[in-house]
Amino acid sequence: MSGAILGFDCATPATAVALLPGGEDEPLRARHEPAPGERPGHASRLLTFCAELLGRAGLGFSDLERIAVGTGPGTFTGLRIAVATARALAHASRTPLAGVPTLDALAEPVPGPAVLAILDARRGEAFAAGYLEGVRTLPATALDPDALARLAAREPWLAVGDGALRFRARLEEAGATVPPDDATHHHLDAAAVCRLGRTIPAGPPEAVLPDYLRLPDAELTRRVRA
């Protein structure tokens, strides 16, 4: 084993991949952020990015000590692609697989005693989780803007993520601090998925499941029509 960890997350429109080669080496990263109007590149870029990073490190999938994948919450299609890909790679290479909550990975590199990680959940809602001194104290929840504002008023939060950008006005009115739109903290770093993947117990691939947190749009539509 090389000690290398491959991690990726597709819970947002971005396809984020990183490789921790082992030892003191810096992480290698690959990322695709779709332009306005462009479809996410999860299906077309995820495996390509994984192979590219391994090639740059001179490694193969069988050299990995562990694979880590973001399990959400997030977009249904992105989570399905990411988890299915991770499970297939883990099966094929006989590598332990760790599932990493996406909001944990978003918050992990953010400095500050009180961090609110927020993803745009569409349908006018946000997925949010709160962290005090690096420990998750508020579990991931789907919130409407009013509930999000009430949560934001509970602590002097530093709010990050594309959901923090979408609901900036409500968050700031409630007392939260939202970094500038171009701040790197709003983008999930797949290297955080790798780092957290080292600390989370790994197991058989079939034990890692996506956390959608709510029903997908297609299922909601079906139930409304039923």
TAWO-V39235 format. One record per helix or strand of 3 or more residues. SS is the DSSP state (alpha for helix, beta for strand). FROM is the first residue (numbers start at 1). TO is the last residue. If there is no record, write none. Layout:
ss=SS from=FROM to=TO
ss=SS from=FROM to=TO
This chain:
ss=beta from=4 to=9
ss=beta from=15 to=20
ss=beta from=28 to=32
ss=alpha from=42 to=57
ss=alpha from=61 to=63
ss=beta from=64 to=70
ss=alpha from=76 to=93
ss=beta from=96 to=100
ss=alpha from=102 to=108
ss=beta from=114 to=122
ss=beta from=125 to=132
ss=beta from=135 to=144
ss=alpha from=145 to=152
ss=beta from=158 to=160
ss=alpha from=162 to=166
ss=alpha from=168 to=173
ss=alpha from=184 to=186
ss=alpha from=190 to=199
ss=alpha from=205 to=207
ss=alpha from=217 to=225
